[in-house]
Amino acid sequence: MGLRVKIGTTIAATSTIAVLVTAVQVPGMLTDRERETVAERLQFAERIYDESGETRFGLRLNPANLPVPLREQLDRGRRATHVQDTPQGKRIWAGAPTERGYLVMTGRRSPVIDELEQVMWKSGAVGVGVAGLIGVAVAARFGRRLRLSAQAAERITRGELSARLSEKGRDEITVLTRAVNAMAEALGGRLQAEREVTANIAHELRTPVAGLVAAAGLLPEGTAENMVRERVGRLRDLVEDVLEVARLDNGGEDAEMRWVESGVLARRAARAAVEGRAVPGRPAPAVRVEVVRDMLVHTDPRRVERVLTNLVSNSLRHGAQPVLVEVTGQVIRVRDHGSGFPVHLLSHGPQRFRTGAAQSGLGLGLTIAAAQAQLIGAELRFTNPPGGGAQALLDLGTPPPRRADGDNDGDRAGGSDGGNGSNNSSSGDPA
């Protein structure tokens, strides 16, 4: 139940209770006053009856139409009054027991009380409706401000640290707004400082690492030498990943959109991932590409290949072989047969410098993949399918209509990758 409904219902309920109490109590008090008046007239007429034996001022002795509730009270020897509903209106009875029977005085309740009661019920109903509408309107105003605060907090959670809220007003919601803005300001400053430090460190490491790579290339062949070259290569890749994350964070990257076949992109990425993970003297990683349905997509080929390469490399590093890259139109799936993605990644997406508890690495590969996918307008989702393993789904989106001249920016040549534009690849089409 929304805030508007809750506040509106609360105000309407409170107004209803107030109307019920007022509409019942006020006529009841006026009726009691009328009963007291009839009882006083009875006492006055009773004194005259005791002195002279005459019934005056409407006093009656043992009337036949005495109401039953009043008769029961008089039979017990009690003085009593009773209000009787009649077609002509409410009739007030007052009675007193005597040795000769019952002395009774009657009177009509004032018609003004009936009119007042009707007016109160009608005005109360209108008041409840108006109060409910006012409550909904006030709650809608407050709810909108709270909803904007929540949306700003969600944007900050997604990394939009520039999100701010208007701080107009002097109520508690304004205090909350100032707190959210202050939090965003502090968080943005801290993250920017961390990014700058990380980028500066990576930039400073780039030159010495390049020297290490060159020096490692001069080493003779051997087990120890190959290990050194492999470790130096990983260090170089790590520095490049950190620099790329810094560039993506700074927003200085632009997509270069072109027409290209999705199957070609998948084959190139799979081949790059296999070559990057290949170890001399060991079997090549088992990566299989299946093109169920090829399609021309309008995207940035370099960035898509980087996304897919990172996904395949992550599967080879943290999952279990074989790794399957399946192309179905604009949707490309990368699936391994390991233990699946960790829970925190499924819930919050890739986070830099964080992987599963039993995994090594800094978590930059999937972070870069997610950032590159966002840059080109693609959707990247991570799931653990029922059959086991981990699956990453890259949806490049529906391509826009192609120009009439059929220009595809010269990137349809699938022959360089062994593709022939067919709609399928056999299950034995390795990367």
Sequence and secondary structure as in RCSB ss.txt:
>XXXX:A:sequence
MGLRVKIGTTIAATSTIAVLVTAVQVPGMLTDRERETVAERLQFAERIYDESGETRFGLRLNPANLPVPLREQLD
RGRRATHVQDTPQGKRIWAGAPTERGYLVMTGRRSPVIDELEQVMWKSGAVGVGVAGLIGVAVAARFGRRLRLSA
QAAERITRGELSARLSEKGRDEITVLTRAVNAMAEALGGRLQAEREVTANIAHELRTPVAGLVAAAGLLPEGTAE
NMVRERVGRLRDLVEDVLEVARLDNGGEDAEMRWVESGVLARRAARAAVEGRAVPGRPAPAVRVEVVRDMLVHTD
PRRVERVLTNLVSNSLRHGAQPVLVEVTGQVIRVRDHGSGFPVHLLSHGPQRFRTGAAQSGLGLGLTIAAAQAQL
IGAELRFTNPPGGGAQALLDLGTPPPRRADGDNDGDRAGGSDGGNGSNNSSSGDPA
>XXXX:A:secstr
  HHHHHHHHHHHHHHHHHHHHHHHHHHHHHHHHHHHHHHHHHHHHHHHHHH    TT EES TT  HHHHHHHH
TT  EEEEEEETTEEEEEEEEEETTEEEEEEEE  HHHHHHHHHHHHHHHHHHHHHHHHHHHHHHHHHHHHHHHH
HHHHHHHTT TT      SSSHHHHHHHHHHHHHHHHHHHHHHHHHHHHHHHHHHHHHHHHHHHHHHTS SSHHH
HHHHHHHHHHHHHHHHHHHHHHHHHT      EEEEHHHHHHHHHHHHHHHH  TTS    EEEEEEE  EEEE 
HHHHHHHHHHHHHHHHHHS S EEEEEETTEEEEE SSS   HHHHHH   TT   TT  S SHHHHHHHHHHHH
TT EEEEE  TTSS EEEEE        TT   TT   GGGGT  S S   TT B 
